[in-house]
Amino acid sequence: MKNFSWGHGVIVALGAFIIFILSMIFLFPNGQKNSEMVTDNYYEEELQYQSVIDAKKRADALGEKPVYFQDKTGIKISFPKENNSSNTIVNFVLNRTDDQNLDIKKTEVLNAGNSIFIPASVLKHGNYTLRLMWTKDKLDYRLDYDVIWK
């Protein structure tokens, strides 16, 4: 049997490194599949982002915030009593994290129960980001929730 010298060690180390790099190239690019930008108008929205920051700060300062509940029939978003159909306009976006074609965007008026309902028939199993934007008495508010629809 031959003696193992430092030259053999260098060759083994280089071989292991090459195998590692090749495995990273061929095995892991699948993680980038279906990776899309969240919005098509990214740069235009970025320029107006200060208004989003202000709306989030206003929403965080609220004593009572809108909440969402989900069950087999869909997702219900409930607003506090001081919000009603006469002083509140609600926009919501359900961004699908892996497929832009499954996004849901709507402008709604609150019903008599100060809520909005998203039926299960329009939802597909997976992860969503619920972006809830509303205007009450000419002030904008915004909250973001992570939603897992099963």
C-alpha angles and dihedrals in degrees: 000000000000123000116254107239133183090263090061089049092054091051092049091048093050091047091051091048092050091049090049093051093047091050090052090051099046105030106040108044088089088080090072093057113124092005106154138165112264092232136020093221095054098142095046091050091047091059090055095044095112089072088053091051090051092048091051091050090051091049092048090053093056118111092215119031131192113266133197130220127190132199136152093291096054144273122316120198112200124197128202119266095259089065115079141155092271098056105024133070114187128203119182133181124193103200114198107219096214105030125037091196090069094057117124119208123179145156112216141179116225115255125227090281092054091247145111125218126210109195121228090235091075095046127086125201112272146064124321136177111222110210108192115192123174139169118217120179091345094306121115123227132182137188129176123208132183110229126191110197113201 
